[in-house]
Amino acid sequence: MNEQENTVKQYEEEEGLPELAQVAMRVVIDAGDAKIAAEQALKKLHAFDFTGAEELMEQAFAQLQKAHDAQTEVIQNEAAGTRYENSFIFNHAQDTMMAAMTQCSLTREIIELYKILYREIHKDKA
């Protein structure tokens, strides 16, 4: 459990964080972790460590899936009749997740471009 998760868990226990806010915090944490993994993947890519970059992107997409699953549960509950008040924190969570999804998708494309360029640059040397 990282520091963010500890903070959320402590707040939930002390303050009785509402269900929607709990889900929102989970989405923010998981999406944030995905963004961090994508940033680390780019750093691996700078050293042409394709394997390391791809492993980090697997982690990033796994974190995104967790965030997406949490968000989907809320949406399905609402579709089934559960009513939630408009929540700034949930809106922020969705925005954070979309930004992370974009960053991860672009990072994946950049990795593929690096691979193509690397092969082209080194094909005469092989």
N, CA, C and O atoms as a MOPAC input file, in Angstrom:
PM7 MOZYME 1SCF
protein

 N      0.85200 1    -1.16800 1     0.00000 1
 C      0.00000 1     0.00000 1     0.00000 1
 C      0.90200 1     1.23700 1     0.00000 1
 O      1.78500 1     1.36600 1     0.84700 1
 N      0.67100 1     2.15200 1    -0.96400 1
 C      1.51600 1     3.33900 1    -1.02300 1
 C      0.97800 1     4.43800 1    -0.10900 1
 O     -0.05700 1     4.27500 1     0.53800 1
 N      1.69600 1     5.55200 1    -0.06700 1
 C      1.33700 1     6.63400 1     0.85500 1
 C     -0.05000 1     7.20400 1     0.56100 1
 O     -0.80700 1     7.49900 1     1.48500 1
 N     -0.38700 1     7.36000 1    -0.72800 1
 C     -1.71100 1     7.87300 1    -1.08900 1
 C     -2.80800 1     6.93900 1    -0.58400 1
 O     -3.80900 1     7.38700 1    -0.02500 1
 N     -2.60900 1     5.64700 1    -0.78500 1
 C     -3.61200 1     4.67600 1    -0.35000 1
 C     -3.77300 1     4.69500 1     1.16100 1
 O     -4.88900 1     4.59500 1     1.67000 1
 N     -2.66100 1     4.82400 1     1.88100 1
 C     -2.73200 1     4.91800 1     3.33800 1
 C     -3.53200 1     6.13400 1     3.77500 1
 O     -4.33100 1     6.05400 1     4.70800 1
 N     -3.32100 1     7.25700 1     3.10400 1
 C     -4.04300 1     8.48600 1     3.43900 1
 C     -5.53800 1     8.31100 1     3.21600 1
 O     -6.34600 1     8.69200 1     4.06200 1
 N     -5.90300 1     7.73300 1     2.07400 1
 C     -7.31900 1     7.51100 1     1.77000 1
 C     -7.92600 1     6.55200 1     2.77800 1
 O     -9.01800 1     6.80100 1     3.28900 1
 N     -7.23000 1     5.45000 1     3.07200 1
 C     -7.74500 1     4.46000 1     4.02600 1
 C     -7.95200 1     5.09900 1     5.39500 1
 O     -8.97300 1     4.87300 1     6.04400 1
 N     -6.98900 1     5.89200 1     5.82700 1
 C     -7.10300 1     6.55900 1     7.12700 1
 C     -8.29800 1     7.51400 1     7.12600 1
 O     -9.05800 1     7.55800 1     8.09300 1
 N     -8.46400 1     8.27300 1     6.05200 1
 C     -9.57400 1     9.21600 1     5.96900 1
 C    -10.90900 1     8.47800 1     5.97600 1
 O    -11.85500 1     8.89800 1     6.64200 1
 N    -10.97900 1     7.37800 1     5.23500 1
 C    -12.20900 1     6.58500 1     5.19900 1
 C    -12.58300 1     6.10400 1     6.59300 1
 O    -13.74800 1     6.16600 1     6.98700 1
 N    -11.59200 1     5.62400 1     7.33600 1
 C    -11.85000 1     5.08600 1     8.67100 1
 C    -12.25500 1     6.18400 1     9.65000 1
 O    -13.14400 1     5.97700 1    10.47600 1
 N    -11.61700 1     7.33900 1     9.56700 1
 C    -11.87700 1     8.41300 1    10.52300 1
 C    -13.13100 1     9.21200 1    10.19100 1
 O    -13.90000 1     9.56500 1    11.08500 1
 N    -13.33400 1     9.49000 1     8.93200 1
 C    -14.39300 1    10.41100 1     8.53500 1
 C    -15.60600 1     9.73600 1     7.91700 1
 O    -16.62500 1    10.39300 1     7.70400 1
 N    -15.52700 1     8.46500 1     7.63000 1
 C    -16.64300 1     7.80300 1     6.98400 1
 C    -16.89300 1     8.37000 1     5.59300 1
 O    -18.00900 1     8.79000 1     5.28500 1
 N    -15.87800 1     8.38600 1     4.76300 1
 C    -15.95400 1     8.92500 1     3.41100 1
 C    -17.12400 1     8.28000 1     2.66200 1
 O    -17.24300 1     7.05500 1     2.65700 1
 N    -17.98800 1     9.08100 1     2.03100 1
 C    -19.12000 1     8.52100 1     1.28300 1
 C    -18.64500 1     7.57100 1     0.17500 1
 O    -17.53000 1     7.68700 1    -0.33200 1
 N    -19.51800 1     6.64200 1    -0.18000 1
 C    -19.16600 1     5.61000 1    -1.16100 1
 C    -18.64200 1     6.20300 1    -2.46700 1
 O    -17.61700 1     5.74900 1    -2.97500 1
 N    -19.31800 1     7.19700 1    -3.01500 1
 C    -18.89500 1     7.78100 1    -4.28200 1
 C    -17.51400 1     8.41700 1    -4.15300 1
 O    -16.69600 1     8.30700 1    -5.06600 1
 N    -17.25200 1     9.06900 1    -3.04700 1
 C    -15.93500 1     9.67700 1    -2.82900 1
 C    -14.86600 1     8.60000 1    -2.68700 1
 O    -13.73500 1     8.78700 1    -3.13700 1
 N    -15.21200 1     7.47700 1    -2.06500 1
 C    -14.25600 1     6.36700 1    -1.94200 1
 C    -13.87100 1     5.84500 1    -3.32500 1
 O    -12.69700 1     5.61700 1    -3.61500 1
 N    -14.87700 1     5.66200 1    -4.16300 1
 C    -14.61600 1     5.18400 1    -5.52300 1
 C    -13.78500 1     6.21700 1    -6.27700 1
 O    -12.84200 1     5.86200 1    -6.98400 1
 N    -14.13100 1     7.48000 1    -6.12900 1
 C    -13.39100 1     8.54400 1    -6.81200 1
 C    -11.92700 1     8.54400 1    -6.39800 1
 O    -11.04000 1     8.67300 1    -7.24100 1
 N    -11.67700 1     8.40200 1    -5.11400 1
 C    -10.28900 1     8.37800 1    -4.64600 1
 C     -9.55100 1     7.16400 1    -5.19700 1
 O     -8.37400 1     7.26100 1    -5.54500 1
 N    -10.22600 1     6.03400 1    -5.27900 1
 C     -9.61300 1     4.83100 1    -5.84900 1
 C     -9.25000 1     5.08100 1    -7.31300 1
 O     -8.16200 1     4.71500 1    -7.75700 1
 N    -10.15700 1     5.70200 1    -8.05600 1
 C     -9.89800 1     5.99400 1    -9.46800 1
 C     -8.70600 1     6.94100 1    -9.60200 1
 O     -7.82700 1     6.72000 1   -10.43500 1
 N     -8.67500 1     7.99200 1    -8.78800 1
 C     -7.56900 1     8.95900 1    -8.84200 1
 C     -6.24200 1     8.26700 1    -8.54400 1
 O     -5.25500 1     8.49600 1    -9.24200 1
 N     -6.21300 1     7.43300 1    -7.52500 1
 C     -4.97000 1     6.74400 1    -7.15400 1
 C     -4.52800 1     5.78700 1    -8.26200 1
 O     -3.36500 1     5.79700 1    -8.66500 1
 N     -5.45000 1     4.96600 1    -8.75100 1
 C     -5.07700 1     3.98900 1    -9.77400 1
 C     -4.67800 1     4.67400 1   -11.08100 1
 O     -3.70500 1     4.26900 1   -11.71900 1
 N     -5.41500 1     5.70000 1   -11.48100 1
 C     -5.06100 1     6.43300 1   -12.69800 1
 C     -3.73100 1     7.15900 1   -12.52000 1
 O     -2.91600 1     7.20800 1   -13.44100 1
 N     -3.51600 1     7.71800 1   -11.34200 1
 C     -2.24000 1     8.37900 1   -11.06000 1
 C     -1.08000 1     7.40700 1   -11.12100 1
 O     -0.01700 1     7.73300 1   -11.65000 1
 N     -1.28000 1     6.21400 1   -10.58100 1
 C     -0.23700 1     5.18400 1   -10.65400 1
 C      0.04100 1     4.78300 1   -12.10500 1
 O      1.18300 1     4.50300 1   -12.46900 1
 N     -1.00300 1     4.75800 1   -12.92500 1
 C     -0.82800 1     4.44800 1   -14.34800 1
 C      0.01300 1     5.52300 1   -15.03000 1
 O      0.89800 1     5.21400 1   -15.82800 1
 N     -0.26600 1     6.78200 1   -14.71300 1
 C      0.51300 1     7.87800 1   -15.30000 1
 C      1.97500 1     7.79200 1   -14.88400 1
 O      2.87000 1     8.01200 1   -15.70000 1
 N      2.21400 1     7.47700 1   -13.63300 1
 C      3.59300 1     7.34700 1   -13.14400 1
 C      4.31400 1     6.22600 1   -13.89200 1
 O      5.46300 1     6.39000 1   -14.30000 1
 N      3.64800 1     5.10000 1   -14.06800 1
 C      4.26100 1     3.97800 1   -14.79000 1
 C      4.56500 1     4.36500 1   -16.23800 1
 O      5.60900 1     3.98700 1   -16.76900 1
 N      3.66800 1     5.11300 1   -16.87800 1
 C      3.90300 1     5.55700 1   -18.25600 1
 C      5.09400 1     6.50700 1   -18.32500 1
 O      5.89700 1     6.43200 1   -19.25500 1
 N      5.21100 1     7.39700 1   -17.34800 1
 C      6.35900 1     8.30900 1   -17.30400 1
 C      7.66000 1     7.52700 1   -17.11900 1
 O      8.67200 1     7.84200 1   -17.74500 1
 N      7.62900 1     6.52000 1   -16.27000 1
 C      8.81900 1     5.68500 1   -16.06200 1
 C      9.15500 1     4.89700 1   -17.32900 1
 O     10.32700 1     4.67800 1   -17.63600 1
 N      8.13000 1     4.47700 1   -18.05600 1
 C      8.35200 1     3.75500 1   -19.31300 1
 C      9.08200 1     4.64100 1   -20.31700 1
 O      9.96900 1     4.17400 1   -21.03200 1
 N      8.71400 1     5.90800 1   -20.37000 1
 C      9.41000 1     6.82800 1   -21.27600 1
 C     10.88000 1     6.97300 1   -20.89400 1
 O     11.74600 1     7.06800 1   -21.76400 1
 N     11.15400 1     6.98800 1   -19.60900 1
 C     12.55300 1     7.06900 1   -19.16100 1
 C     13.32700 1     5.81700 1   -19.58700 1
 O     14.48400 1     5.90900 1   -19.99700 1
 N     12.69300 1     4.65900 1   -19.49000 1
 C     13.33000 1     3.42000 1   -19.96100 1
 C     13.58700 1     3.50400 1   -21.46800 1
 O     14.61300 1     3.04700 1   -21.97000 1
 N     12.63900 1     4.09000 1   -22.15700 1
 C     12.73900 1     4.20700 1   -23.60300 1
 C     13.92200 1     5.07900 1   -24.01300 1
 O     14.56000 1     4.80900 1   -25.03100 1
 N     14.22000 1     6.10400 1   -23.24700 1
 C     15.36100 1     6.97500 1   -23.55200 1
 C     16.66400 1     6.18600 1   -23.59000 1
 O     17.60300 1     6.56200 1   -24.29200 1
 N     16.71800 1     5.10300 1   -22.84300 1
 C     17.89900 1     4.22900 1   -22.82700 1
 C     17.71600 1     3.04000 1   -23.77700 1
 O     18.50900 1     2.09900 1   -23.75400 1
 N     16.67900 1     3.08300 1   -24.60300 1
 C     16.33800 1     2.00600 1   -25.53600 1
 C     16.10100 1     0.67700 1   -24.81800 1
 O     16.37800 1    -0.39200 1   -25.36100 1
 N     15.59200 1     0.75900 1   -23.60700 1
 C     15.23000 1    -0.43700 1   -22.83700 1
 C     13.76700 1    -0.76000 1   -23.15400 1
 O     12.85900 1    -0.44500 1   -22.38400 1
 N     13.57000 1    -1.39200 1   -24.29800 1
 C     12.21500 1    -1.68500 1   -24.76200 1
 C     11.48800 1    -2.65700 1   -23.84100 1
 O     10.29400 1    -2.50200 1   -23.58400 1
 N     12.20100 1    -3.64700 1   -23.35100 1
 C     11.58300 1    -4.62300 1   -22.45300 1
 C     11.10600 1    -3.94100 1   -21.17700 1
 O      9.97500 1    -4.15800 1   -20.74100 1
 N     11.96000 1    -3.12200 1   -20.58100 1
 C     11.58000 1    -2.39900 1   -19.36700 1
 C     10.40400 1    -1.47400 1   -19.60100 1
 O      9.50400 1    -1.37600 1   -18.76700 1
 N     10.41100 1    -0.78800 1   -20.74900 1
 C      9.31300 1     0.12400 1   -21.07900 1
 C      8.00300 1    -0.64400 1   -21.23800 1
 O      6.96100 1    -0.21100 1   -20.74600 1
 N      8.05900 1    -1.77700 1   -21.92300 1
 C      6.84200 1    -2.56600 1   -22.13400 1
 C      6.31200 1    -3.14600 1   -20.82700 1
 O      5.10000 1    -3.20500 1   -20.61800 1
 N      7.21200 1    -3.57300 1   -19.95200 1
 C      6.77200 1    -4.08800 1   -18.64900 1
 C      6.06900 1    -2.99100 1   -17.84500 1
 O      5.04200 1    -3.23800 1   -17.21200 1
 N      6.62300 1    -1.79700 1   -17.87500 1
 C      5.98300 1    -0.68400 1   -17.16400 1
 C      4.63500 1    -0.33400 1   -17.78200 1
 O      3.70300 1     0.04100 1   -17.06900 1
 N      4.52700 1    -0.45300 1   -19.09300 1
 C      3.24000 1    -0.16500 1   -19.73000 1
 C      2.20300 1    -1.22800 1   -19.39300 1
 O      1.01400 1    -0.92500 1   -19.30000 1
 N      2.63900 1    -2.46400 1   -19.21000 1
 C      1.70500 1    -3.49800 1   -18.74400 1
 C      1.15800 1    -3.11700 1   -17.37300 1
 O     -0.03600 1    -3.25700 1   -17.10900 1
 N      2.04500 1    -2.63400 1   -16.50100 1
 C      1.60900 1    -2.17200 1   -15.17700 1
 C      0.65300 1    -0.99100 1   -15.31200 1
 O     -0.36600 1    -0.92100 1   -14.62400 1
 N      0.99200 1    -0.06600 1   -16.20400 1
 C      0.15500 1     1.12300 1   -16.39200 1
 C     -1.25400 1     0.72800 1   -16.82500 1
 O     -2.24000 1     1.22200 1   -16.27800 1
 N     -1.34300 1    -0.16000 1   -17.80400 1
 C     -2.66400 1    -0.55300 1   -18.28800 1
 C     -3.42600 1    -1.39100 1   -17.26200 1
 O     -4.65600 1    -1.35400 1   -17.23300 1
 N     -2.72200 1    -2.13800 1   -16.42700 1
 C     -3.39100 1    -2.86900 1   -15.33900 1
 C     -3.99300 1    -1.88000 1   -14.33800 1
 O     -5.10800 1    -2.08600 1   -13.85800 1
 N     -3.26300 1    -0.81200 1   -14.02300 1
 C     -3.78600 1     0.21300 1   -13.11000 1
 C     -4.97500 1     0.93400 1   -13.73900 1
 O     -5.96400 1     1.22000 1   -13.06400 1
 N     -4.87200 1     1.22400 1   -15.03000 1
 C     -6.00000 1     1.85600 1   -15.71600 1
 C     -7.23500 1     0.96500 1   -15.67100 1
 O     -8.35300 1     1.45200 1   -15.50100 1
 N     -7.03100 1    -0.33600 1   -15.82400 1
 C     -8.16900 1    -1.26100 1   -15.77800 1
 C     -8.84600 1    -1.22100 1   -14.41400 1
 O    -10.07300 1    -1.25700 1   -14.32200 1
 N     -8.04200 1    -1.14800 1   -13.35200 1
 C     -8.61400 1    -1.05200 1   -12.00300 1
 C     -9.43600 1     0.22700 1   -11.86300 1
 O    -10.53600 1     0.21000 1   -11.31200 1
 N     -8.89600 1     1.33200 1   -12.36500 1
 C     -9.62200 1     2.60600 1   -12.29700 1
 C    -10.91500 1     2.52200 1   -13.10400 1
 O    -11.96900 1     2.97500 1   -12.65700 1
 N    -10.82100 1     1.94500 1   -14.28500 1
 C    -11.99300 1     1.81200 1   -15.14900 1
 C    -13.05900 1     0.93200 1   -14.50700 1
 O    -14.24800 1     1.24600 1   -14.57200 1
 N    -12.63800 1    -0.16300 1   -13.89200 1
 C    -13.59300 1    -1.06000 1   -13.23100 1
 C    -14.33900 1    -0.34100 1   -12.10800 1
 O    -15.54900 1    -0.50900 1   -11.95200 1
 N    -13.61300 1     0.45700 1   -11.32900 1
 C    -14.24800 1     1.19500 1   -10.22900 1
 C    -15.25200 1     2.20300 1   -10.77100 1
 O    -16.36200 1     2.32100 1   -10.25300 1
 N    -14.86300 1     2.92500 1   -11.81000 1
 C    -15.76100 1     3.90600 1   -12.41700 1
 C    -16.98400 1     3.22500 1   -13.02200 1
 O    -18.10600 1     3.71200 1   -12.88100 1
 N    -16.76500 1     2.10700 1   -13.69000 1
 C    -17.86100 1     1.38300 1   -14.33700 1
 C    -18.88400 1     0.90500 1   -13.31700 1
 O    -20.08500 1     0.91500 1   -13.58700 1
 N    -18.41800 1     0.48900 1   -12.15600 1
 C    -19.33800 1     0.04600 1   -11.10500 1
 C    -20.30300 1     1.17000 1   -10.72100 1
 O    -21.50000 1     0.93300 1   -10.56200 1
 N    -19.79000 1     2.37500 1   -10.57600 1
 C    -20.64300 1     3.51900 1   -10.23600 1
 C    -21.64500 1     3.77700 1   -11.35500 1
 O    -22.82600 1     4.00200 1   -11.09500 1
 N    -21.18100 1     3.74400 1   -12.58300 1
 C    -22.06000 1     4.01300 1   -13.72400 1
 C    -23.14100 1     2.94200 1   -13.82300 1
 O    -24.30200 1     3.25800 1   -14.08200 1
 N    -22.77300 1     1.68300 1   -13.61900 1
 C    -23.76200 1     0.60400 1   -13.65800 1
 C    -24.77100 1     0.73700 1   -12.52000 1
 O    -25.96500 1     0.50600 1   -12.71100 1
 N    -24.28800 1     1.10900 1   -11.33900 1
 C    -25.20200 1     1.31900 1   -10.21200 1
 C    -26.20000 1     2.42400 1   -10.52100 1
 O    -27.39100 1     2.30200 1   -10.23300 1
 N    -25.69900 1     3.50000 1   -11.10900 1
 C    -26.60100 1     4.60300 1   -11.43400 1
 C    -27.60700 1     4.18300 1   -12.50000 1
 O    -28.77800 1     4.55600 1   -12.43100 1
 N    -27.15700 1     3.41200 1   -13.47900 1
 C    -28.06700 1     2.92100 1   -14.51500 1
 C    -29.13500 1     2.00700 1   -13.92300 1
 O    -30.24400 1     1.91700 1   -14.44800 1
 N    -28.79100 1     1.32500 1   -12.82200 1
 C    -29.73200 1     0.41700 1   -12.15800 1
 C    -30.64300 1     1.14100 1   -11.16700 1
 O    -31.49100 1     0.51400 1   -10.53100 1
 N    -30.47200 1     2.44700 1   -11.03400 1
 C    -31.38500 1     3.19800 1   -10.17900 1
 C    -30.76500 1     3.89700 1    -8.98800 1
 O    -31.42000 1     4.73400 1    -8.36600 1
 N    -29.53300 1     3.58400 1    -8.65100 1
 C    -28.87600 1     4.28800 1    -7.54600 1
 C    -28.63900 1     5.72600 1    -7.96900 1
 O    -28.14700 1     5.98500 1    -9.06800 1
 N    -28.98200 1     6.64400 1    -7.11300 1
 C    -28.79400 1     8.06400 1    -7.42100 1
 C    -27.64900 1     8.62000 1    -6.59400 1
 O    -27.57000 1     8.40800 1    -5.38400 1
 N    -26.76600 1     9.33500 1    -7.27300 1
 C    -25.64300 1     9.99500 1    -6.61300 1
 C    -25.78400 1    11.49400 1    -6.81600 1
 O    -26.25700 1    11.95000 1    -7.85600 1
 N    -25.37200 1    12.24600 1    -5.82000 1
 C    -25.30800 1    13.69200 1    -5.99700 1
 C    -24.15500 1    13.99500 1    -6.93200 1
 O    -23.18600 1    13.23900 1    -7.00700 1
 N    -24.26400 1    15.11200 1    -7.64900 1
 C    -23.14300 1    15.53000 1    -8.48300 1
 C    -21.92800 1    15.71000 1    -7.58400 1
 O    -21.99900 1    16.39300 1    -6.56300 1
 N    -20.82900 1    15.10400 1    -7.96300 1
 C    -19.64500 1    15.08500 1    -7.11600 1
 C    -18.44600 1    15.65000 1    -7.86600 1
 O    -18.02100 1    15.10200 1    -8.88300 1
 N    -17.91000 1    16.74400 1    -7.35800 1
 C    -16.72300 1    17.32900 1    -7.96400 1
 C    -15.57200 1    16.33400 1    -7.94800 1
 O    -14.82400 1    16.22900 1    -8.92000 1
 N    -15.42900 1    15.60700 1    -6.85100 1
 C    -14.30200 1    14.67000 1    -6.74900 1
 C    -14.45600 1    13.51700 1    -7.74400 1
 O    -13.45600 1    13.03600 1    -8.27700 1
 N    -15.68000 1    13.06800 1    -8.00400 1
 C    -15.86800 1    12.01300 1    -8.99600 1
 C    -15.60200 1    12.55500 1   -10.39800 1
 O    -15.01200 1    11.86500 1   -11.22900 1
 N    -16.03500 1    13.79300 1   -10.66500 1
 C    -15.72800 1    14.42200 1   -11.95100 1
 C    -14.21700 1    14.53200 1   -12.13900 1
 O    -13.69300 1    14.26100 1   -13.21900 1
 N    -13.53000 1    14.93000 1   -11.08000 1
 C    -12.06900 1    15.02400 1   -11.12300 1
 C    -11.45700 1    13.64600 1   -11.39000 1
 O    -10.50000 1    13.52400 1   -12.15500 1
 N    -12.00800 1    12.62800 1   -10.76500 1
 C    -11.49800 1    11.26700 1   -10.95800 1
 C    -11.64200 1    10.83500 1   -12.41300 1
 O    -10.72700 1    10.24300 1   -12.98500 1
 N    -12.78500 1    11.12900 1   -13.00300 1
 C    -12.99200 1    10.76400 1   -14.40200 1
 C    -12.02400 1    11.52000 1   -15.30900 1
 O    -11.47900 1    10.95200 1   -16.25500 1
 N    -11.81700 1    12.79100 1   -15.01800 1
 C    -10.87300 1    13.59000 1   -15.79200 1
 C     -9.46100 1    13.03200 1   -15.65600 1
 O     -8.72700 1    12.93400 1   -16.63900 1
 N     -9.08700 1    12.67000 1   -14.44100 1
 C     -7.76200 1    12.10100 1   -14.19300 1
 C     -7.59600 1    10.79700 1   -14.96100 1
 O     -6.54400 1    10.54700 1   -15.54800 1
 N     -8.62700 1     9.97500 1   -14.95600 1
 C     -8.55200 1     8.70400 1   -15.66400 1
 C     -8.41200 1     8.92200 1   -17.17300 1
 O     -7.61500 1     8.24700 1   -17.82500 1
 N     -9.17900 1     9.85700 1   -17.72700 1
 C     -9.08500 1    10.12600 1   -19.16300 1
 C     -7.69900 1    10.64500 1   -19.53300 1
 O     -7.15200 1    10.27000 1   -20.57000 1
 N     -7.13100 1    11.50700 1   -18.69000 1
 C     -5.77500 1    12.00900 1   -18.94700 1
 C     -4.77000 1    10.86400 1   -18.89600 1
 O     -3.86100 1    10.79800 1   -19.72400 1
 N     -4.92700 1     9.97100 1   -17.93800 1
 C     -4.02200 1     8.82100 1   -17.82000 1
 C     -4.17100 1     7.89300 1   -19.02300 1
 O     -3.18000 1     7.37500 1   -19.53700 1
 N     -5.40100 1     7.68300 1   -19.47100 1
 C     -5.62800 1     6.83400 1   -20.63800 1
 C     -4.94000 1     7.41700 1   -21.86700 1
 O     -4.30900 1     6.69800 1   -22.64100 1
 N     -5.07000 1     8.72600 1   -22.03300 1
 C     -4.43300 1     9.38900 1   -23.16400 1
 C     -2.91900 1     9.25900 1   -23.07400 1
 O     -2.25600 1     8.92400 1   -24.05600 1
 N     -2.37900 1     9.52700 1   -21.89100 1
 C     -0.93300 1     9.43700 1   -21.70900 1
 C     -0.43500 1     8.02300 1   -21.98100 1
 O      0.59200 1     7.84500 1   -22.63500 1
 N     -1.13800 1     7.03500 1   -21.49500 1
 C     -0.71500 1     5.64700 1   -21.69900 1
 C     -0.80800 1     5.24600 1   -23.16800 1
 O      0.08100 1     4.56900 1   -23.68500 1
 N     -1.87000 1     5.65800 1   -23.83600 1
 C     -2.01700 1     5.33700 1   -25.25900 1
 C     -0.91500 1     5.98600 1   -26.08300 1
 O     -0.32900 1     5.35100 1   -26.96100 1
 N     -0.63500 1     7.25200 1   -25.79700 1
 C      0.42900 1     7.93900 1   -26.53100 1
 C      1.79600 1     7.33800 1   -26.22900 1
 O      2.62900 1     7.20800 1   -27.12700 1
 N      2.03000 1     6.97600 1   -24.98400 1
 C      3.30800 1     6.35900 1   -24.62400 1
 C      3.48500 1     5.03800 1   -25.35900 1
 O      4.57800 1     4.73100 1   -25.83300 1
 N      2.42100 1     4.26100 1   -25.45500 1
 C      2.49500 1     2.99000 1   -26.19000 1
 C      2.87000 1     3.24400 1   -27.65500 1
 O      3.68500 1     2.51900 1   -28.22600 1
 N      2.27400 1     4.27200 1   -28.25700 1
 C      2.59500 1     4.61100 1   -29.64800 1
 C      4.03700 1     5.09300 1   -29.78300 1
 O      4.71600 1     4.75000 1   -30.75100 1
 N      4.50400 1     5.88100 1   -28.82900 1
 C      5.88600 1     6.36900 1   -28.85600 1
 C      6.85900 1     5.19800 1   -28.76200 1
 O      7.88300 1     5.18500 1   -29.44400 1
 N      6.54600 1     4.22400 1   -27.92900 1
 C      7.39700 1     3.03100 1   -27.81800 1
 C      7.50100 1     2.33700 1   -29.17300 1
 O      8.59100 1     1.94600 1   -29.59200 1
 N      6.37200 1     2.18400 1   -29.85400 1
 C      6.38800 1     1.53600 1   -31.17000 1
 C      7.20400 1     2.34600 1   -32.17000 1
 O      7.94300 1     1.77400 1   -32.97200 1
 N      7.07800 1     3.67000 1   -32.13000 1
 C      7.87300 1     4.51900 1   -33.02500 1
 C      9.36600 1     4.38300 1   -32.74000 1
 O     10.17600 1     4.29600 1   -33.66300 1
 N      9.72300 1     4.36500 1   -31.46200 1
 C     11.12900 1     4.17000 1   -31.08600 1
 C     11.65000 1     2.84900 1   -31.64500 1
 O     12.76700 1     2.78800 1   -32.16000 1
 N     10.85200 1     1.80200 1   -31.54600 1
 C     11.27800 1     0.49000 1   -32.04600 1
 C     11.53500 1     0.54200 1   -33.55400 1
 O     12.53700 1     0.02100 1   -34.04500 1
 N     10.62000 1     1.17200 1   -34.26800 1
 C     10.77100 1     1.28600 1   -35.72200 1
 C     12.03700 1     2.05800 1   -36.05800 1
 O     12.83700 1     1.62300 1   -36.88700 1
 N     12.21300 1     3.19100 1   -35.42000 1
 C     13.40100 1     4.00500 1   -35.68500 1
 C     14.68200 1     3.26600 1   -35.30500 1
 O     15.67500 1     3.31800 1   -36.03000 1
 N     14.65400 1     2.58900 1   -34.18100 1
 C     15.82700 1     1.84000 1   -33.72600 1
 C     16.20700 1     0.77100 1   -34.75000 1
 O     17.38100 1     0.61500 1   -35.08800 1
 N     15.20200 1     0.03300 1   -35.24400 1
 C     15.46900 1    -1.00400 1   -36.25100 1
 C     16.03200 1    -0.39200 1   -37.53200 1
 O     16.97000 1    -0.92500 1   -38.12500 1
 N     15.44900 1     0.73000 1   -37.95400 1
 C     15.91100 1     1.37900 1   -39.18400 1
 C     17.34300 1     1.88200 1   -39.04600 1
 O     18.14900 1     1.73600 1   -39.96500 1
 N     17.65200 1     2.46300 1   -37.92000 1
 C     18.99600 1     3.00300 1   -37.69400 1
 C     20.02900 1     1.88900 1   -37.63300 1
 O     21.15200 1     2.05200 1   -38.11100 1
 N     19.65500 1     0.76400 1   -37.05000 1
 C     20.61400 1    -0.31400 1   -36.81400 1
 C     20.55500 1    -1.45700 1   -37.83500 1
 O     21.28700 1    -2.43500 1   -37.68500 1
 N     19.72100 1    -1.36700 1   -38.84800 1
 C     19.58700 1    -2.50300 1   -39.77000 1
 C     20.84100 1    -2.72600 1   -40.61100 1
 O     21.14000 1    -3.86800 1   -40.95900 1
 N     21.57700 1    -1.68300 1   -40.94500 1
 C     22.80000 1    -1.85200 1   -41.72800 1
 C     23.93600 1    -2.41800 1   -40.89200 1
 O     24.90700 1    -2.94300 1   -41.43800 1
 N     23.82400 1    -2.31400 1   -39.56800 1
 C     24.88400 1    -2.77500 1   -38.67000 1
 C     24.71000 1    -4.23600 1   -38.26500 1
 O     25.60200 1    -4.82700 1   -37.65500 1
 N     23.57100 1    -4.80900 1   -38.60300 1
 C     23.30100 1    -6.19500 1   -38.17800 1
 C     23.85000 1    -7.19500 1   -39.15500 1
 O     23.70900 1    -8.40100 1   -38.94900 1

